[in-house]
């Protein structure tokens, strides 16, 4: 049981990290491309 619980906690941890990474990349992407659009206006 503890082996299964350990595996489940590892999977949940990886999913949370993966979602966090995608969230950060998405935020950086929006910020970066918004800056590029501002530069193009000039």
Secondary structure as GFF3:
##gff-version 3
##sequence-region A 1 42
A	DSSP	alpha_helix	2	41	.	.	.	ID=ss1
###
